Amino acid sequence: MAIAADVERLFKESMEAFGRPDVVVHCAGIMPLFPIASGDVATFDKVIATNLRGTFLVFAQAAQHVPGGGRIVAFSSSVIAKSFPTYGAYIASKAGVEGMVHVLANELRGRNITVNAVAPGQVRTDLFLKGKSDALIDELKKMNPLERLGLPEDMANLVSFLVASENSNQKEKFIMKKIIMITGASSGFGALTARALAKAGHTVYASIRETKGRNAPQVEEAKKFAKDNNVDLRTIELDVASQASADAAIQKIIGDNTRLDVVIHNAGHMVFGPAEAFTPEQLAESYDVNVLSTQRVNRAALPQLRKQRRGLVVWVSSSSSAGGTPPYLAPYFAAKAGMDALAVVYARELTRWGIETTIIVPGAFTGGTNHFAHAGSPADKARAAEYEAGPYKGFADDVLKGFASIVPADADVAAVADAILKVVDTPFGKRPFRVHIDPTQDGAEVVNAVSDRVRAELLRRIGLADVLTPRPLTSPLQNAA
């Protein structure tokens, strides 16, 4: 820790593997004991180099790379106040650590980064026990009101408390803040999810197109939400119909954070009317918005996730891809079925890279989103009029009334955002492949359970069972982390 090049390399390689660090905990130290009268300058210099110079070097790197809202913790010692004989060099080094903690906290003012020192007393570690007799240890135990030595777990719990996000429950385990990008976040599921994730302590990029045009009010609403709730919610220009726009947005996010942890495919658009009245160009447009958009974003984002050998891709599908499919929604249903199929196969092509996939399957929500209110209509008005003038007169209203009749009065679109948040905060390797949030119970959950099981069984039969489970990190550096 006393070699600047080694500390710099530690941060560099860690960031290449995992991205920018949200939390830095520095606890490296040595404690050789000798009287000052010995004049042992060599040992004194070694203690100062490891304990104090090492802290300075780690703090310097942490100050450069820990993002806003991050945490920095260093280990001091309660022995500073005891002045025990033979502890001169150790006390001098740890007193210096505490001084630097105060200074760095002031230097980072305005960045919402906390800097704390943990000062353990007598803790049962190899460093503390070395050279001490059983009789001395028993005597030291009695100095503690609990009449025991501290445990490393005590220190770990304290550090966990210090690095927990401001929004977390102190009784809950600390969840590392993630860098998240969600498409189609101007309204509906996207806006609700972006806000829920931000309130949970994550850095969220809510992607919206035309941020300086027709969606400028939504951008201002997001800024106000972030300010009012003291959360890290950021809007970013991204038109999912443009590869250049997707590339630029993802590069901006990576440039800001050196990593990207979660990609959420939420952008989509519904159309409503008799299938025959839609032009082929309209069907192509529906496919573009609901399916090709995910491919553009994936091509922009997946190289970073593969480089990290870790990440999560969330796809917001639809129960229509497997459940009930009322008429007059054919182009939308076809596109969503295509997206779902793409998600299933993508999942198996990413597991060996350590990238997880979860498919969110919302059912019909007739309120709380703009799906039906902003649904597109057939371009061929004459053909649509023929349906309205024929045996399907009033059929559009019948479909909408039918939907409304089966959606429970307490159906809340926020349940979709809550489900996505739960998936994001679930530990690696334990995330579900598919989650249904369907207040109408249209049968999609039953059909998908069978379909997913059949697909998985085929993979096992052809010797590809390993792609059903995300592969954990395997490099020496990653294992050490």
Order of alpha helices (4+ residues) and beta strands (2+ residues): alpha-beta-alpha-alpha-beta-alpha-beta-alpha-alpha-alpha-beta-alpha-beta-alpha-beta-alpha-beta-alpha-alpha-beta-alpha-beta-alpha-alpha-alpha-beta-alpha-alpha
